[in-house]
Amino acid sequence: MLTIGAFARASRLTPKALRLYDELDLLRPARVDPGTGYRYYAADQLERARLVAWLRRLGMPLARIREVCALPAPDAAREVRAYWARVEAETAARRDLAGILVAHLTASPRKDPTMTALRLRYAAHSDRGMIRPANQDTAYAGDRLLAVADGYGPAGGPASTAAVACLKTLERTAERSAGSVLNLLEAAVRDAALAVHDVAADEEAGTTLTAMLWTGSSVALVHVGDSRAYLLRDGGLFRITHDHTVVQSLIDEGRLTPEEAASHPQRALLLNSLTGTVPAAPDLRLHDAHPGDRYLLCSDGLTAVVPDARIRGLLGTEPTPEEAVRALVAAANDAGGPDNVSCVVADVTR
């Protein structure tokens, strides 16, 4: 038997940590002296103790460490892999936010005359699809605001309309710095959540929301749900939003492949949206705009049935935003049109 001090040195845990893990039933001593209360550990407990120490160094919460330690080695390895994938995803999101803050804090108040000459050419189109009895999507494109909302539930249509209507007020705001624009978007989403609450009395109703606000040289993006935003630049198509869905979280954790996700029974289950009950936590990002960029905002009625390669081909060949949105909606309907489909396309031009 090892004393708590000797066991602490061998396992690279402190006596204080060992006492805590005893209280939490994470690592019980092999024997406790009934007279002195001294804790003694068996040598064969070192492997579990070292595993706990390693997992703590990863930053894993104690409750999850308890679950991992109770699993067979292959299952425990899978859980560690899933945990670290989630940490990397969260770190990437914080890195993006840090970049936004650095850009905001170091931005010069002077404007680049070549950038202020940029503008948007845009078009929006929404369609009921081939099966749904009504269209609960809302698509909007204006001089400064682009938005797509995909409503669901009994009041899904009014919910998506109310959410986009709240953001339309941003069309009338004067141009501001990047950081200020992100703050405006975040505040507008809070207002949109309240508006959805007013029209979606049924807790099963709500809407996604993906929107961009043009600053004159960049686009500020806000995103909640599984509608998407894409950027076509120099022939390459880049998805610039992250789905807030159960299957996307499983992909992030390494539990599911993108191919398996396409047929998963819960592929439409949202983890984040604007509802009448739960406050949304939107993603906020800023993207520098280049002449020749083409942005696409769309509901999942497009992406669920039209592959990215086909979307890239249509965006790359259709000459105008109006022709592009019509072609994309037609492609979704040609693929069966099982859902409402909405698209907004905007070109950055001089």
Salt bridges, closest charged atoms under 4 A:
ASP22 OD1 - ARG28 NH1 2.68
ASP22 OD2 - ARG39 NE 2.81
ASP25 OD1 - ARG28 NE 3.12
ASP75 OD1 - ARG78 NH1 2.76
GLU79 OE1 - ARG64 NH2 3.36
GLU79 OE1 - ARG255 NH2 3.31
ASP96 OD2 - ARG285 NH2 3.25
GLU175 OE1 - LYS111 NZ 3.96
ASP243 OD2 - ARG228 NH2 2.71
ASP243 OD1 - ARG239 NH1 3.54
ASP252 OD2 - HIS242 NE2 2.74
GLU253 OE2 - ARG86 NH2 2.76
GLU253 OE1 - ARG255 NE 2.64
ASP283 OD2 - HIS244 NE2 2.76
ASP293 OD2 - ARG233 NH2 2.63
GLU322 OE2 - ARG326 NE 2.89
ASP339 OD1 - ARG132 NH1 3.17
ASP347 OD1 - ARG294 NE 2.59
